[in-house]
Amino acid sequence: MPDDLPESIVESYRAAAGDSVNSLHADVLAGRPTEVDARNGAIVRFGRKHRIATAVQRMAVALLNAMCRG
């Protein structure tokens, strides 16, 4: 990954329209299924398969899924 990746991500958020939201937030607001399983859940599954701890991702999946269920 390029050394300036964090700065470029922050800059892209700063350049976005003030009322824009990320896709996960937009899905939650619209009552649509989210991509949590495809994104974060995949990290947990691959970690389990390769015996790599993914505690933060597991927590994120659990919290996001709970939030989406209301």
C-alpha positions, -999 to 999 in steps of 0.1 A, spaced: 0 0 0 12 35 -7 27 54 23 2 82 18 -29 60 19 -43 73 52 -39 109 40 -56 102 7 -85 86 24 -90 115 47 -87 139 18 -113 120 -2 -137 123 28 -130 161 31 -136 166 -6 -170 147 -6 -203 165 -4 -213 175 31 -244 153 30 -227 122 16 -226 90 37 -207 57 32 -226 28 16 -231 9 49 -247 40 65 -268 46 34 -281 9 35 -290 12 72 -308 45 66 -328 30 37 -336 -2 55 -316 -23 30 -294 -53 39 -258 -42 44 -225 -55 31 -212 -62 66 -210 -99 60 -193 -96 27 -167 -71 40 -161 -76 77 -175 -111 80 -151 -122 53 -122 -110 73 -135 -130 103 -140 -161 82 -105 -159 66 -90 -153 100 -107 -183 115 -96 -205 85 -59 -194 89 -60 -192 127 -55 -155 128 -72 -135 156 -97 -110 143 -112 -97 176 -119 -62 164 -136 -74 132 -157 -99 151 -168 -71 175 -175 -48 145 -196 -75 128 -216 -82 160 -222 -46 167 -231 -36 131 -255 -66 128 -271 -57 161 -275 -21 150 -290 -32 117 -316 -54 134 -327 -23 154 
